[in-house]
Amino acid sequence: MFAAVVFDFDGVLIDSESPGFESHRRIYEQCGAALTVEEWCGQIGTYVEGEEEGWYLRLCERTTRSPERAVYEAERRRLFEELVPREPMRGIRELLAELDSAGVPLAIASTAPARWVVTAAERIGVRALFRAIVTGDEVARRKPAPDVYLEAARRLGVDPSKTIAIEDSAPGIASARAAGMQTVVIPHWLTELHDLSGADLRVAHAGELSLARLATLVQK
């Protein structure tokens, strides 16, 4: 039996990836520029300081119609808040309920900052189910380094090799595998271009997972 399950956040518990891309894409389009899925998906699963400024500068390079930085940021936030869902992704609520009822320790390991992860987890009504939330601003190295997953296991008091990580991106899978965990990948439509072959199990959505199916990934 496995000791715990650790979930990535963006793209696994909540579909924040779609509104993240779409909010940028719409601004680019309004300014007469294009933003492709291919260039966007390359940064999913990672976090780079100043990344948002990079998307703005990229827009400025592509068009003479770019707004001032403050206007750009305000519109991006408005669009994101308008588009971001208020519910978890398909099958997540049911999976969390089953694992919680079975007494399985749960954690979140995200490369995103705490100011987003904790607030959003509360908004979609799952915060109370997690014994630990580890975010990128709490560790020395973000994904694909194993730090967030190792810290999640430490806080739960479990052996990483007996722990299952649920991810949606190549950097996330690399991070969990480097921590010694078994990995499940639920590809998001924006990460389907990633090399996800390193995962131990691939499913279309969380509704395809259960306590029994996860147990087959970890040898007693």
N, C-alpha and C positions, 0 to 999 in steps of 0.2 A: 504494500500500500504506500502511496506517496505521502509525504509529510506536510506539504503545503502547495498552494498555487499562487503564483505571482503574475499579475496582469500588467501589461503595458497599458497606457491610458489612451492617448490619441489614436484613433483608428481601430481600437479594440473595445474599449468601454463606451466611448462616445465618438460619433462621426464628426469630429472637428476638422478632419483633413479636407473634406469636401468644401465646407465654408471657407477654410483657410485659402484654398486654391481659388475658389470662385470669387471671393472678395477682391483678391488681387487681379484676377483675370478681367473682372468687370471694369476696374479702374483703368487697366491697360487699354481695354477696348474703348472706353470713353475718350481716351487720349489718342486714339488712332494707332495703337500698338498691339502686338500679339504676345500672349504668354501661353506657351504650350505645356501640355501635360508632361511631356518628356523632360523638359528642363525643371519643372516643378518637382516631379517625383524623385529626382536625384538627391534632394536634401531631406526627404522625409525620413524620420527616425533618428535624425541628428539635431544638434542645436549649436549654432555658431553665434557668438556675441556680435551684435551689430548686423545680424542677418537681415533685419527689416530695412535698415538703411541701404543694404545692398540691392534689395528689390526696387527701392525707390530710385537709386542711382542707375540701375539697369533701365528703368522706364525713361529717365532723363536722356539716356544715350540713344533711345529709339524714337523719340518724338520731341518736337519743340512745343508740344501742348501740355507738358506735364505741369501739375499744380505745384504750389509751394509745399514744402515738406509737411508743415502743420496741417494743411488742408488734406493732403494725401493721407496722413495718419488718421485724421478724424473720420474721413470717408471709409477708410479700410475698416476701422473699428465698428462703425455704424453698420456696414454691410455684414461683417462677421456676426455681430450680435443678432442681426435680423435673420441670418441663415442658420446659425448653430442650433441643433436640436435640443429639446428639453427632456429627452428620453434616452436611455442607453441604446446601444446597437442591438440588432436582432438576436434574441436568445440569451442575452447577457443577464437580464434580471432573473430568468428562470434558473440559469446555471449557478449564479451566485446564491440563490435561495437554496438550491440543492446542496451545494458545498457547505454553506453555513449551517444548514440543518444537520449535516453529518459531522459537524465540528471541525472541519478542515480550516486551518489558519489561512487567511487571505491577505495579500499585500498588493500594493501598486508600486511599480518601478518605472518611472518615467524620466525621460531626458529633459522634459519641459520644466519650467520653474514652478515652485510651490504656489505662487500667487494665482496661477491658472488652474493647476491640477486640483488643489483642495477645494477651491470655490466651485469648479465645474462638477466635481464628484458630489458635492452637497446639492447642487442644482438638479442633478439627475436622480437624486435620492439613493445613492449607493454608499456614501461616505461611511456610515455607521457599520457597514459589513466588513471593513478592512481594519485589521489590527495594526497595520503599518502602511505609511505612504512615504516613499522615498523619491525625491525629485532631483533633477540635475544640478540645482544650486546647493545641494547638500553633500555632494561628493567631489572628489578631486578631478575625476575624469568622467565625461559623459559617454553614452553609447557611441561607438561599438565596444568601448571598454566595459569590463564586467562590474564596475563599481556599484551601480545602483542595484543590481541583482544580488551581489554579495552582501550589501548593506541590508537589503530587505530580508534575506535569509538570517542574517545576524540578529536583526530586531525581532524576528519571529522565533528565534532560537531553534532553527531547523538546519539539517544537513542539505546543502545545495544539491548534492547528487540524488537526493530523494525528493526533490522539488520540481514542479512543472511550471514553466513559463509560457504565457500565451502572448503572442506577438503578431504584428502585421507587416513588418519591414525587415529588409536584409540587415541593417545595422542592429536592430533589436534582436534578431536571431543570433547574430554573432556575439552580442553582449551576453545573452543568456547561456549560450554554449560555452563561452569562455569562463563563465561562472560555474560550469559543470552541471547545468540543469538540463532536463529533458525539455524539448520545445514543441509547442503547437503553433502553427501559423494559420491565421485567418486573413487571407489577402484582402486588402482594401482595393477598390477599383483603381486607386492612384498608386498602389504599390505592386500591382500585378506585373510590372516591368522589372521589378527587382528579382535577383536570383534568390529564390526562397527554398532552394533544394536542400539547405542545411537543416531544415526542420524535421523532427521525428514524425510529425503527423500534420497533415494539411486538411482543413475543412473549409466549407463555404461560409459558414456562419456558426455562431456559438450554440445555436439550437441543435447542432449535430454532435455536441459534446455532452457528456454525462459523467457522473462519478465513476461508473463502471468502465466507461471507455478510457477515461484518463488513467485509471488504475493499471491498465494494460501497458502503459508506457514505462513504468518503474518496476523493476524486479524486486521481489521481497528480499 
